[in-house]
Amino acid sequence: MKRTLIKNLIENEESKISGFAKKIRNTKYMYFIILEDRSSSIQVSIEKETNKEMCEQLEGVLSDSVIEFVGKMVKSEYVKNGGKEFIPTSLNILSKADASPLEDNANIDTRMDYRWIDLRTKRNNLMLKVQSLLVQGMRDYLYENDFTEIHTPKLIGAASESGSEVFEVNYFNRKAYLAQSPQFYKQMAIASSLERVFEVAPVFRAENSNTYRHATEYTGFDVEIAYIDDLEELMNIEEDLIINGLIKVKEKYNDQIKELFNTEVIIPNKPFPRIDLNDLYNKLHDKYGYDIPKEDVGDMNNETESLITKFAMEEYGSEFIFVTGFSKSKRPFYHKRENDKPIGYDLIYRGTEITTGSLREHRYDILKKQSEEKGLTKDVEFYLNFFKYGCPPHGGFGIGIDRLNMLLLNLPSLKEEMFIFRGPNRLEP
């Protein structure tokens, strides 16, 4: 007999169900078990007097054991869980669980030690399903708009982008590095004439940062587009991409998100507000008496990002805002420049940066000069070769998926949001 999902049970039809026993209650006359699978949960009711063999099998079995039952679903006005219960004729204990090492009030680091148990809650299951559907919605938008999904190497022979904050690994008696981003290879794909590409893949950053929004390994959603010479066009594409993902999530999960996360999915209006960084500094000074520290001029810090969202909500009623006009000293060398200023942006959502995007410099001589300004020579030599043999103008952006989902669900940190978190002090499980 094939397994039937709990949500698909038909009254009085013999079926086989299996899942985690979330609760086991042993009373004088009955065993009551709340069985849960990926679709739903149901109360399994076993009368002791007529089912002695099954009850013997259940002796000493603890919650979170995995059990299979054969029997029938019946309606019952006495059952709170949807007015349905399952009356089994046989059971098979597929896996016995020890007593859980996690107490209800366990701290986050203890929960990380037993992440596979921590993830069994409805809340955490929903968190991962929301992330999955969000990515699916964004992917669907790109497929519908003639993008090609690529898979770039994560082992690279030269330290990428800045030459710092990379993990060094041994690679057959030579040095290799874990990729900070797929940036260089996305641009190689553009030089390969693919024109529109994207990748959803791990990103590695050797930053000794212990903050709510940093991880040493996370999932990046990276997009690169050829024959684009207008930053507005790039922003419009990112707006559509994000909105498409959020619509998918809202349609399927909004009620559950309200119930379990006490927030809801808000679909933003287009266009998202845009503001130049210097104008923003003036606005934040005038409205909140805030002045950017000297060392951060030309960029943003955490406090600035938080105030930007407050400003965007008060001024535009938007949780999203694009910020442009960053200093070249604060941006990578491959950003195209106009009047010596990078043509790029950051996208801020609910107080945190989720995206950096820009037009890319595709002219070899200028790109080489800009890399030398940053003190990069040999490290980016292989990358500069992509532009010697013809390359279209292009632009792109990268979104931190874990960070976006964390903010969407109002979670306190990436530790809570990620399937398995990696940070300076976390390399297990």
C-alpha positions as CSV (number, residue, x, y, z in Angstrom):
1,M,0.0,0.0,0.0
2,K,1.3,3.4,-1.0
3,R,1.6,6.2,1.6
4,T,-1.2,8.8,1.7
5,L,-0.6,12.3,2.8
6,I,-2.8,13.3,5.8
7,K,-4.5,16.1,3.9
8,N,-5.5,13.6,1.2
9,L,-7.2,11.1,3.5
10,I,-10.7,10.0,2.5
11,E,-13.3,9.1,5.2
12,N,-13.5,5.3,5.8
13,E,-11.0,4.4,3.1
14,E,-8.2,2.2,4.2
15,S,-4.9,4.1,4.0
16,K,-1.3,4.1,5.2
17,I,0.0,7.3,6.8
18,S,3.4,8.0,8.3
19,G,5.2,10.9,10.0
20,F,6.6,12.3,13.2
21,A,4.7,11.6,16.4
22,K,4.5,15.2,17.7
23,K,2.7,14.2,20.9
24,I,2.0,10.9,22.5
25,R,-0.6,10.7,25.3
26,N,-1.0,7.5,27.2
27,T,-4.2,7.5,29.2
28,K,-5.9,4.7,31.2
29,Y,-8.0,3.5,28.3
30,M,-6.5,5.1,25.2
31,Y,-3.4,6.1,23.3
32,F,-3.6,9.4,21.5
33,I,-0.9,10.4,19.0
34,I,-0.7,13.6,17.0
35,L,1.0,12.5,13.8
36,E,2.4,15.1,11.4
37,D,3.6,14.9,7.8
38,R,4.5,17.6,5.4
39,S,0.9,18.3,4.5
40,S,-1.0,18.3,7.8
41,S,-1.5,16.5,11.2
42,I,-4.1,14.2,12.6
43,Q,-5.0,12.5,15.9
44,V,-4.4,8.8,15.9
45,S,-6.7,7.1,18.5
46,I,-6.0,3.6,19.8
47,E,-8.3,1.8,22.2
48,K,-6.2,-0.2,24.6
49,E,-8.7,-3.0,25.3
50,T,-9.0,-4.1,21.7
51,N,-5.5,-3.3,20.5
52,K,-3.1,-4.8,23.0
53,E,-0.4,-5.7,20.5
54,M,-0.2,-2.1,19.1
55,C,-0.2,-0.7,22.6
56,E,2.7,-3.0,23.6
57,Q,4.6,-1.7,20.6
58,L,4.1,1.9,21.8
59,E,5.4,1.3,25.3
60,G,8.4,3.6,25.9
61,V,8.1,5.3,22.5
62,L,8.7,9.0,22.8
63,S,7.6,12.1,20.9
64,D,9.4,12.7,17.6
65,S,9.6,9.0,16.8
66,V,8.6,8.2,13.2
67,I,5.6,5.9,13.0
68,E,3.6,4.4,10.2
69,F,-0.1,3.5,10.6
70,V,-2.6,1.5,8.5
71,G,-6.2,2.2,9.1
72,K,-9.1,4.6,8.3
73,M,-9.9,8.2,8.9
74,V,-13.3,8.9,10.5
75,K,-15.1,12.0,11.4
76,S,-15.5,12.8,15.1
77,E,-17.2,15.7,16.8
78,Y,-15.1,15.1,19.9
79,V,-11.7,15.7,18.2
80,K,-10.4,19.3,18.1
81,N,-7.9,18.8,15.3
82,G,-10.3,19.4,12.4
83,G,-13.0,17.0,13.6
84,K,-11.1,14.0,12.2
85,E,-9.2,11.1,13.7
86,F,-7.4,8.1,12.4
87,I,-8.3,4.6,13.7
88,P,-5.4,2.3,13.0
89,T,-5.5,-1.5,12.5
90,S,-1.7,-1.8,12.6
91,L,1.4,0.3,13.2
92,N,5.1,0.1,12.4
93,I,7.6,2.1,14.3
94,L,10.1,3.3,11.6
95,S,12.5,5.2,14.0
96,K,12.5,5.6,17.7
97,A,13.5,8.9,19.1
98,D,15.5,9.6,22.2
99,A,14.4,12.4,24.6
100,S,14.9,15.7,22.9
101,P,18.0,17.6,24.0
102,L,16.2,20.9,23.3
103,E,14.1,22.6,25.9
104,D,11.4,25.0,25.0
105,N,13.5,28.1,26.0
106,A,16.8,26.9,24.5
107,N,19.0,29.7,23.3
108,I,19.9,30.1,19.7
109,D,23.4,28.5,19.9
110,T,22.0,25.4,21.6
111,R,19.3,25.2,18.9
112,M,22.0,25.5,16.2
113,D,23.8,22.5,17.7
114,Y,20.7,20.5,17.1
115,R,19.4,22.3,14.1
116,W,17.7,19.3,12.5
117,I,15.5,19.1,15.6
118,D,15.0,22.8,15.8
119,L,13.7,22.9,12.2
120,R,10.8,20.5,13.0
121,T,8.5,23.2,14.2
122,K,5.7,24.5,11.9
123,R,7.2,28.0,12.1
124,N,10.7,26.9,10.9
125,N,9.2,24.6,8.3
126,L,7.2,27.5,6.9
127,M,10.3,29.8,7.0
128,L,12.1,27.4,4.6
129,K,9.1,26.9,2.4
130,V,8.7,30.7,2.1
131,Q,12.3,31.1,1.0
132,S,11.9,28.3,-1.5
133,L,8.8,29.9,-3.1
134,L,10.4,33.4,-3.0
135,V,13.3,32.0,-5.1
136,Q,10.9,30.1,-7.4
137,G,8.9,33.3,-8.1
138,M,12.1,35.3,-8.8
139,R,13.5,32.5,-11.0
140,D,10.1,32.2,-12.9
141,Y,10.3,35.9,-13.7
142,L,13.8,35.5,-15.2
143,Y,12.9,32.4,-17.2
144,E,9.9,34.2,-18.6
145,N,12.2,37.1,-19.7
146,D,14.7,35.0,-21.6
147,F,17.4,34.6,-19.0
148,T,19.7,31.6,-18.8
149,E,20.6,30.0,-15.5
150,I,24.4,29.3,-15.1
151,H,26.5,27.6,-12.5
152,T,29.9,29.2,-11.9
153,P,32.9,27.6,-10.1
154,K,33.3,28.2,-6.4
155,L,36.9,27.1,-6.4
156,I,39.0,29.8,-8.1
157,G,42.7,30.3,-8.7
158,A,42.9,34.0,-7.8
159,A,41.4,36.0,-5.0
160,S,38.3,37.7,-6.5
161,E,37.1,41.3,-6.4
162,S,39.0,42.9,-3.6
163,G,41.7,40.4,-3.0
164,S,40.7,40.2,0.7
165,E,38.1,38.5,2.8
166,V,38.6,35.2,0.9
167,F,39.0,31.7,2.3
168,E,42.2,30.0,1.1
169,V,42.2,26.3,0.5
170,N,44.9,23.7,-0.6
171,Y,44.3,22.6,-4.1
172,F,46.8,19.9,-5.3
173,N,49.9,21.7,-4.0
174,R,48.8,25.1,-5.0
175,K,46.6,27.8,-3.5
176,A,42.9,28.2,-4.4
177,Y,40.1,30.3,-2.9
178,L,36.4,30.0,-2.3
179,A,34.6,32.5,-4.5
180,Q,33.3,35.8,-2.9
181,S,30.7,36.0,-5.6
182,P,30.1,34.9,-9.2
183,Q,30.7,38.4,-10.4
184,F,33.6,37.8,-12.7
185,Y,32.1,34.6,-14.2
186,K,28.7,36.3,-14.7
187,Q,30.6,38.9,-16.8
188,M,32.5,36.2,-18.6
189,A,29.0,34.8,-19.6
190,I,28.1,38.2,-21.0
191,A,31.4,38.2,-23.0
192,S,30.3,34.7,-24.2
193,S,27.3,36.3,-25.9
194,L,24.7,34.8,-23.5
195,E,23.3,38.3,-22.9
196,R,21.0,37.5,-19.9
197,V,22.2,35.2,-17.1
198,F,21.6,34.5,-13.5
199,E,22.7,32.2,-10.7
200,V,21.4,31.1,-7.3
201,A,24.4,29.7,-5.4
202,P,26.6,29.8,-2.3
203,V,28.8,32.8,-1.6
204,F,31.8,32.8,0.7
205,R,33.0,35.8,2.7
206,A,35.9,35.5,5.2
207,E,34.6,38.4,7.3
208,N,35.1,38.1,11.1
209,S,31.7,39.7,11.6
210,N,29.4,38.6,14.4
211,T,26.3,40.6,13.5
212,Y,22.6,39.7,12.9
213,R,23.0,40.0,9.1
214,H,26.4,38.5,8.3
215,A,27.4,34.9,7.5
216,T,30.6,33.4,6.1
217,E,28.5,31.4,3.7
218,Y,25.1,32.4,2.3
219,T,23.0,32.1,-0.8
220,G,23.3,34.8,-3.5
221,F,20.8,35.5,-6.3
222,D,23.0,37.1,-9.0
223,V,21.8,38.6,-12.3
224,E,23.7,40.1,-15.2
225,I,22.3,41.7,-18.3
226,A,23.9,42.7,-21.6
227,Y,23.1,45.8,-23.8
228,I,21.9,47.8,-20.8
229,D,23.3,51.3,-20.4
230,D,20.6,52.9,-18.2
231,L,20.6,52.4,-14.4
232,E,16.8,52.9,-14.4
233,E,16.3,49.9,-16.6
234,L,18.4,47.8,-14.2
235,M,16.4,49.0,-11.2
236,N,13.1,48.3,-13.1
237,I,14.1,44.7,-13.7
238,E,15.0,44.2,-10.0
239,E,11.7,45.7,-9.0
240,D,9.8,43.3,-11.2
241,L,11.9,40.4,-10.0
242,I,11.3,41.0,-6.3
243,I,7.6,41.8,-6.8
244,N,7.1,38.6,-8.6
245,G,8.6,36.6,-5.8
246,L,6.6,38.4,-3.1
247,I,3.3,37.9,-5.0
248,K,3.9,34.2,-5.1
249,V,4.6,34.1,-1.3
250,K,1.6,36.3,-0.4
251,E,-0.8,34.2,-2.5
252,K,0.2,30.9,-0.8
253,Y,1.5,31.7,2.6
254,N,0.3,35.2,3.8
255,D,-2.2,33.8,6.3
256,Q,0.3,31.4,7.8
257,I,3.0,34.1,8.0
258,K,0.5,36.3,9.9
259,E,-0.2,33.5,12.3
260,L,3.3,32.2,12.9
261,F,5.5,35.3,12.4
262,N,3.1,38.1,13.3
263,T,3.8,40.0,10.1
264,E,2.5,40.0,6.5
265,V,3.8,40.2,3.0
266,I,3.4,43.7,1.6
267,I,3.6,44.0,-2.2
268,P,5.5,47.3,-3.0
269,N,4.3,49.7,-5.6
270,K,6.5,50.6,-8.6
271,P,8.6,52.5,-8.9
272,F,10.5,52.1,-5.7
273,P,11.7,55.5,-4.5
274,R,15.2,56.6,-5.5
275,I,17.5,59.1,-3.8
276,D,21.0,60.3,-4.2
277,L,23.3,59.7,-1.3
278,N,24.2,63.3,-0.7
279,D,20.6,64.3,-0.8
280,L,19.9,61.6,1.7
281,Y,22.5,62.8,4.1
282,N,20.8,66.2,4.0
283,K,17.4,64.7,4.5
284,L,18.5,62.6,7.5
285,H,20.2,65.7,9.0
286,D,17.1,67.9,8.6
287,K,14.5,65.3,9.7
288,Y,16.4,63.4,12.4
289,G,19.5,65.5,13.3
290,Y,21.7,62.6,12.0
291,D,25.1,63.2,10.5
292,I,27.1,60.4,8.8
293,P,30.5,59.8,10.5
294,K,33.4,61.1,8.5
295,E,34.8,57.6,7.9
296,D,31.5,56.5,6.3
297,V,31.1,59.5,4.0
298,G,30.4,58.3,0.5
299,D,28.7,55.1,1.8
300,M,26.2,54.0,4.4
301,N,26.5,52.3,7.8
302,N,23.9,50.3,9.8
303,E,22.4,53.3,11.5
304,T,22.1,55.1,8.1
305,E,20.3,52.2,6.6
306,S,17.9,52.0,9.5
307,L,17.0,55.7,9.2
308,I,16.7,55.4,5.4
309,T,13.8,53.0,5.8
310,K,12.2,55.3,8.4
311,F,12.6,58.1,5.9
312,A,11.2,56.1,3.0
313,M,8.1,55.0,5.0
314,E,7.4,58.6,6.1
315,E,8.2,60.2,2.8
316,Y,7.0,57.6,0.3
317,G,5.1,54.9,2.2
318,S,7.6,52.4,0.9
319,E,9.6,49.6,2.6
320,F,12.1,49.7,-0.3
321,I,14.3,52.5,-1.4
322,F,17.2,52.7,-4.0
323,V,20.2,54.8,-3.0
324,T,22.6,56.0,-5.7
325,G,25.7,58.3,-5.8
326,F,28.3,56.3,-3.8
327,S,32.0,57.3,-3.8
328,K,34.3,55.3,-6.0
329,S,36.5,54.6,-3.0
330,K,33.6,52.6,-1.5
331,R,32.7,50.6,-4.7
332,P,34.4,47.8,-6.6
333,F,36.7,48.7,-9.5
334,Y,34.4,47.1,-12.2
335,H,31.6,49.6,-11.6
336,K,31.2,51.9,-14.6
337,R,31.7,55.6,-13.8
338,E,30.3,58.9,-15.0
339,N,32.0,62.1,-13.9
340,D,34.3,59.9,-11.8
341,K,31.3,58.5,-9.8
342,P,30.1,54.9,-9.9
343,I,26.8,54.3,-11.8
344,G,25.3,52.0,-9.2
345,Y,22.9,51.7,-6.3
346,D,22.1,49.9,-3.1
347,L,18.6,48.6,-2.4
348,I,17.4,49.0,1.2
349,Y,14.5,46.9,2.6
350,R,13.2,47.2,6.1
351,G,16.3,48.9,7.4
352,T,19.0,46.7,5.7
353,E,20.8,46.6,2.4
354,I,19.8,43.6,0.3
355,T,21.3,44.4,-3.0
356,T,24.3,46.2,-4.7
357,G,23.8,46.8,-8.4
358,S,25.6,48.8,-11.1
359,L,26.4,49.3,-14.7
360,R,29.7,47.5,-15.4
361,E,32.8,48.9,-17.1
362,H,33.2,46.8,-20.3
363,R,36.0,48.8,-22.0
364,Y,39.3,47.0,-21.4
365,D,41.6,50.1,-21.1
366,I,39.4,51.9,-18.6
367,L,38.7,48.7,-16.6
368,K,42.5,48.0,-16.4
369,K,43.1,51.5,-15.1
370,Q,40.4,51.3,-12.5
371,S,41.7,47.9,-11.2
372,E,45.2,49.4,-10.9
373,E,43.7,52.3,-8.9
374,K,42.5,49.7,-6.4
375,G,46.0,48.0,-6.3
376,L,44.7,44.9,-8.2
377,T,47.0,43.6,-10.9
378,K,47.9,39.9,-11.1
379,D,44.8,38.9,-9.1
380,V,42.4,40.2,-11.8
381,E,44.5,39.5,-14.9
382,F,42.4,36.5,-15.9
383,Y,39.3,38.6,-15.5
384,L,40.6,41.5,-17.6
385,N,41.2,39.0,-20.5
386,F,37.4,38.6,-20.8
387,F,37.2,42.2,-22.2
388,K,40.1,42.0,-24.7
389,Y,38.1,40.2,-27.4
390,G,34.8,42.2,-27.4
391,C,32.2,42.5,-24.7
392,P,28.8,44.3,-24.7
393,P,27.9,47.0,-22.3
394,H,26.1,45.4,-19.4
395,G,25.0,45.7,-15.8
396,G,23.8,43.5,-12.9
397,F,23.1,43.1,-9.3
398,G,23.2,40.5,-6.5
399,I,20.6,39.8,-3.8
400,G,21.3,38.1,-0.5
401,I,18.4,35.6,-0.4
402,D,18.8,34.7,3.3
403,R,18.9,38.3,4.3
404,L,15.8,39.1,2.2
405,N,13.9,36.2,3.7
406,M,15.0,37.2,7.2
407,L,13.6,40.7,6.7
408,L,10.4,39.5,5.1
409,L,9.6,37.4,8.1
410,N,10.9,39.9,10.7
411,L,13.4,37.4,12.1
412,P,16.1,38.7,14.5
413,S,19.1,37.2,12.7
414,L,20.5,35.0,9.9
415,K,21.1,32.3,12.5
416,E,17.3,32.0,12.8
417,E,16.6,32.1,9.1
418,M,19.3,30.0,7.4
419,F,18.9,26.2,7.0
420,I,22.4,25.8,8.4
421,F,24.2,28.9,9.6
422,R,28.0,29.4,9.1
423,G,29.8,32.2,10.9
424,P,33.2,32.9,12.5
425,N,32.3,30.7,15.5
426,R,30.0,28.2,13.8
427,L,31.2,25.3,11.6
428,E,28.9,22.5,12.8
429,P,26.6,20.7,12.3
